[in-house]
Amino acid sequence: MAEHINVSYNVPVGPIHPALKEPVNLTFEVEGERIVDVKVKPGWNHRGIEFMGMERNPIQVIHLAERICGICSFVHAISFVQAVEEAAGIPVPERALYIRAIVGEMERIHSHLLWAGVAAHELGFDTLLHYSWQLREKVMDVLEIVTGNRVNYGMMVFGGVRRDITPEREKALFDMINYYRRNSDRLKELFLEDPTVKLRTRGYGILTYDEALKLCAVGPTARASGLAIDVRHDEPYAGYKYLNVEPILPDAYTGEVIGDLYDRFVVRLLEVDQSVDIIEEALEKIPEGEITSEPKLPKLMVTLKKAEGDGFGRHEAPRGEVVHFVRLKAGKDNLDSWKVRASTYGNLMTWPPMFKDTQIADIPIVVASIDPCIGCMDRVTVVNRRTKTENVLVYDDLHRLSVEKTRRLQRK
């Protein structure tokens, strides 16, 4: 009898691929259909946003920060604003803190439902995709009523928020709460009790507790593996310091933690319910008062120009913790430094253990399971065509090269 020999070969996926919505390169080592290893190579979508931000004053950067990610536009706006408020010592009225939390939770609902639809699509269940996105339309409509926009809400200002919650907007919020309460059980039934979804997700794409901890996973990716971490609970900010927020773990629904694809479905769907509860609690507790501590932009600009110091802003985004660091220098109109760490940057290296021993057909859903946003986190890799060597450029390199390019352009 001939001896069976396992032969492995490489399968490149991306950076441009119909199953991946953003550019990232994954090179899989496979034996037959089984994945035995993967190399993750980002760096195809760097946009230089931090450099652009340092060429603008802090008020102008709010507009730019909001466009780091369309799905998480409020995420980056609130993180940036909180960082500048800390550096400049700008107070925020209590009512504005509650409104920030309310908008943040609406964005979480719309992000999780969008993700649920994408995940269903990657499983080949397009009927469930359309159902999820139909439910998502409700929160998008209410976001437009409350903020004026379905995406890129323009709500954040230093020292508060731009728009108040009027009685009309409050009514729309309570209608939304009742809508999601009516549809919650049906949504969970379709995702979590469907036998086909279970067959494709239970026991696949596993990230253990120890792996999640070692690889610094954040958000639902970490919580699905049993890590009880959540910035809203661990270091409360905005209105969350007045509200009841506990990390959601999959055993609340299943009675156990496996850390697989199914558990990541569980966490996000339960977090939709949690966000609805948080919004309702915030509406019941929100105090009367002003929505900003300084409505006059020229006066605010003078305050910012005089400020000096470092600021650190964090937010528990739908994908996990987002961090913004800023440095202000007195007498300088623009930011002296701005650094952003998006949640996908923390979750990207959880892919290799998830892929191990899965099948080629599982690649799209495993990729989608961390809800990646490559545009949020990407850095650039430069390949020297002569030597075929690679150099990963960090912040200082990018800043130096950007300054050199700008000076070259100015001399022309």
N, C-alpha and C positions, 0 to 999 in steps of 0.2 A: 504494500500500500504506500502510495506517495505521501510524503510528509507535507502537512499544510503549513505554508509560510505566510505570515501576515506582512503585507506590503503596504506601506503608507505613502501617500502622495499629497501634494498641496493643492488646495482649492482657494484661489483669491476671490474675495467678495468686495466690491467697491474699488475706489472711493465712490464712483457713481454706479448705482445698482437699483433696479426697479423695486426691490424689497426694502431698501433703506432710503428714508426720505431726506437724509442729509448726508454730505460727503464724509465718509470715514472708511478706512481700508482695514479689512480683517483677512488675514491669511490663515486658513485652517489646514491643519495636518489631519488627514482622515485615513482610516483603515476601512475600506468598503464604504458604508454609509455612516460609520461611527466616528465622531470627532474625538481625537486624542489630545489635541493641543491647538492653541490659537495665538497669533500675534496681533496685537491691536496697534494700529498706526493712525493717529489723528494728524491734524496739521494741514488740512485742505481748505479751510474756511476762515482763516484769520482775517479780521476786519479792522484792526487797529483802533478800536473804539476808545481804549484808555488814553492813547496818545491824543486823539481828537479832543477828548474831554479836558485834557490839560492845556489846551489852547483856547478854552472858553471859561467864562466865569461860572461860579456854582449854580446860579439861577438858570443859565443856559444848559447846563449839564443835566438838569432834571429831565428835560425833553430828550436828550441823547440817551440817558440811562434807561429810560422807559422803552427804548427801541433796541436794547440788547436782545430782548426776546419778546415776540408778539404775544405768545401764550402767557408768559410770566412778566408782563410789562409792569404791573403794580409791584411785583416782587423786587425788581431792581430799583424802581423809583423810591419805595419806602426804605430800602436798605441804604441807598445813597443819601437820602434826606436825613435819616437818623444819624449817619456818620458825620455829616456836616453840622447838624444840630449839636452833637456832642462836642465837636471841635470848637464851635463858635459859642457854646453856652446858650443856645436859643431855646426858650421854654415852649411847651405845647399845651394848650388847654385840654382839660379832661374830655370834653365832648369830642374834640378832634381825634383823640386817641381811640375812642370807641368807634368812630367812623372809619378810621384806618383798619381796625380789626374786621369790621363788617365787610368792607370792600375786599380785604385780603381773603376772607372766607368765601365770598362769591367767586373770586378768581380760582380758588381751590376747587370749588364745585365744577366750574366750567372746564378746568384743566383735567380733572380726574375723569369726567364724562367724555371729553375728547380722547383721552388716553384709552378709555374702555372701548370706544369705537374703533380706534386704530388697532388695539390688541385683537378685537374680534375679527377685523379684516385680515390680520396676519394669520389667524387661525382658519381663514376661509369662510367665516360666518358673517357675510355681508348684511344679512337681514338684521343681525344684532348691531352691526355698525350703524345702520340707519336709525334703529330704535334708540340707541344711546345718544346719537347726535340730535334726534328729535327732542329728547328730554333736555339736552344741553341748551336748546334754543330759549327755554324759559329764563335761565339765569342770564343769558346774553341780553335778552330784552330788558331785564331788570337792571343790569349793569348800565345799559344805555339810559334808562330812566333816571338812575341815581347819579351817574357821572357825566352823561352826555355822549358817551362813546361805547361801542361794543368791545373795542380793543384799543389799547393806548389811551387810558381813561383821563389823563391830565388832572388827576385829583390831588397830587402831592404838591405842597408848597412848604418852604421852611417855616416852622412854627405852627403847622396845622394842616388843614385841607382846604381845597378850593370851593367845594360845594357842601351845603348842609343837607341833612335828611329832613325834608319837609313832611307834613302830614300825608300828602299825596304819594311821596316816595316811600314813606313808612307803610302805607297800605299795599303798595306794590310788593314790598319785601315780605309782608305777612302772607300775601297771596302766593308768593313763590315758596315760602315755607310750607304752606298747606299742600301745594302742588307736589313737592318732593316727598312729603310724608305719604301722600296717596300712592305714589309710584315706587317707593323704596323697595317694598317687598317683591314686587314684580321684577324690578331690575336685578336684585340679588338672586331671585329664582332662576332667571334666564342665564346669568353668568355662573352661578355657583352650584346649581343643581342639575344643569344640563349634562347628560352623560357623555356627550361628545367633547364638550369643553373640559370635563374632568379627565377624560382619557388623554387629551393633548397636554394637560398642564400638571396633573398630580404626579409627583415624583420626578419631574424634569426641571432642568435649570436650577438645581439646588445650590444655594449659598448658605453655608452653615453659620451658626452664631459666631464661632471663632474666626471664620474667614471674613465675615462682615466686620468684626471688630478689628482684625489685623489690617484689612484693606481700607479702613476708615470710611465705610459706607455711610450714607446719610439718607434721611427721609423714609418713604415707604419701603425702599429697598432694604434699609437697615432694620426697620421695624418688622418686616415680613420674616426676617431671620431671627427675631426675638430680642433685638436691641431696643430697649425702652428709652429711646432718645427723641426729643422734640424740643426745639428752641422755645416754642410757645410755653412749654411747661418747665423746662430746665432753667431758663433765664428769661422770664416773662418781660415783654416790652409792649409798647402801644397799649391798646385796650385789653390785651391778654392778661395783664397783671390783675385785672378786676374780674376775670372770667374763669370758668372751670374747664381746663384743658388737660386731658390725660393722653399719653401715647397709646395709639391703637395697635394692638398685636393680633396676629391671626387666631390665637387660641380663644379669643373672645367669641369667635363664630364656630371654630372647628374643635376646640378643646385641646389642641396640640399645635406645636410649631415645627414645621418641616423646613421652611425656607425655600420652597419651590415656586414655580410659576403660579400655581393655584393660590398660594399664600399671598403673593403680591396682588392678585386680583382681590382677595378678601380685604386686605388692608385698605386699598383705595376705595372700595365700595363702602366699607364701614366709615371711612373718613368723610364721604359725602354726607352720610347721616350726621356725623359729628359736626360738620360745618353748619348744617341746618340748625342744629341745637345751639351752637355758639352764636349764630346770628340772632336767633330768637332771644337768647339770654342777654345779648348786647342791647337789643332794642328795648327790652324790659328795664334795663339798668341805666341806660344812657342819660346823663344829666343834662339840664339846660345850660346854656352858656355860649361863649364865643367859639368859633371854629378856627381861629388863627390868632396868634399873639401879636403879629405885626402885618397888617394888610397892605401897608404902603411899601412897594418894591424899592423905590429909591432909598428909603430909610433902611430897609433890610440890606441893601447892597452896601451901604456905608458900614453897617455892623459886620458884614462878612469881610469887607476889605480890612477892617481893623483887627479881625480875629487871627489868632495864631495858635496852632496846636494840632494834634492828631485826633481823628475820630474813627470809630469802629461801629458799623451798622450791620445787624444780623436780622434775618427773617426766615422763618420756616416756610419755604416755598413749597408748592405742591410736589416738587421732585426732591426736596430736602433743603438743608441749610444753605443759604446764600449769604456771602460776606462781602461788604464793601469797606475799604480802608481809604481815608483821605488825609491829606496834610494841607493845612492852610498856613500861609506866611503873611504877617502884617504888612500892609502896603502893596500887596500883590493882588491884582484883579482876578487872575486865574488860579485854578487849583495848582498847588505845588506838587502834589502827588495823588494818584488815584489808582487803586488796585481792586480788581473784582475777582472773586472766586465763586463760580456758579456751582450748583449742586452736581451737575453731570461730571465735573472735574473730580469730585470725590467718589463718584460711582463707577467711573469708566473701567477701572481695573477689577471690578467684580465680575466682568464678563468671562475671563478665562476659567475660573472654577465652575461657573454656571454652564459653560459649553461642554465641559468634560463629560464624555460618555453619552452625549445627546446625538441626534441624527442631523444630517444636512438639512432635512425638511424643517427642523426646529429652529434654524438660525433666525428667521425673521421674528418669531415670537420671543425668543430669548433676548434679542437685541431690544425689542420694544418693551420688555418687562421692566427695565430700569427707567423707562420714559426719557430717553436721552434727548438732550438739546445740544447738538454739536456747535451751532452758531453761538450759544451762550459761552462756551468754555474753551473754544479751540485756540491753540497756539500754532505757530508755523514751524515747519521743518524745511531746511534748505539742503538740497543735494548738489554736491560738486560734480558736474558731469565728467570732468577729467579723471578724478580719483575715485568716483563712486562713493565717497564718504558722506556721512550725514552729520549735520550740526543742528541740535535743537536750540533755538534761540529763546532766551529767557527775557524777562522784562527789560533789564538794563541794555541788552543787545538790541532789542527792538526799538527802544527809546533812542539809543545812539544812532542807529541806522536811519530812523525816521527824521531826526534832527539833521543828519548829514544830507539826506535827500531834499529836505525842505530848503536848506541853504543852497544846494546846487540849483534848485528851481528858481530861487530868488536872484541868483547871479545871472540867470539867462535873460 
